[in-house]
Amino acid sequence: MHREGHIGFSLMVISIVMSLLKCWDSKALITAIIALVFSTFPDVDLKLGIAHRKWTHSVFFGLIVGLAFGWVAKMSGLSFEAGFLGAFGGIILHILGDLLTYKAFAPLYPFSKRKIALGLFRSDNAIINRLILILGLLTFSILYLHYNSEYF
């Protein structure tokens, strides 16, 4: 999945979770924004020239980054929880999005080298990536308005 697909997928999941939890306050929105930023972070491996979908596409990497960003958030005046949940959640959402594609990888690396993929579409399918972005924007907009408007 490409950047716009990851952002759209993350928006869909985040807005559904926030609606189920009935949690649209400012702390939840800050956590959601952090998650959106981190939802594209695992693809840093492409810029660094290291193996794609190996180290940066694992739950272990998400945990390390989540803990580190939780600390940074706390030192910056935000809560550790918002920083941790946002960073860890964003990376997990990236992994879940990539699991939908054809290319198998090991999301539990280095503890398990078992590669998995659901094989629903190619990660570079521009139409699918754009459609997921549009669906994510629509889902977030509709659920946000539903929760925050007396008329919707």
C-alpha positions, 0 to 999 in steps of 0.5 A: 500500500502506498502513502495515500492508501495507508492514510485512508486505511488509518482514517477508516479504522481510527474513526470507527474505533473512536465512534465505538468508544464514543471518544472524540475529545481533544486527547483522542483527536491528538492521538489520532493525528499522531497515529496518522503521522506514524501510519506512513513511518514504516516505509522509512526503510525505502529511504534508508535502503534497508530491506523493505517490510522487514525490520520496520514492518514489525510489531516489535518495531512499533513497540520500540517507536511507540515507547520512544515517542511516548517519552518524547510526547511526555517531555513535550507536555503531551501525555505518554499515553497519547504519544505511545498509542498514536505512534504504536497504533499508527505503525500497527495500522500500517502493518495491517494495511500492508497485510491486505496486499499480495507481498508477504512479510513477517509482522512478528519479526524478529520473533517469528519469520513466518510471512503472511499476506491476504493478497487482496490487491497489489500495493502499487495499485493507484486506483485502490490506494486512491479509493481507500483514501477517499473512503477514509476521508468520508468515514472520518468526516461522516462519523466526526459530524455524527458525533459532533453535530446535533443535526447530523 
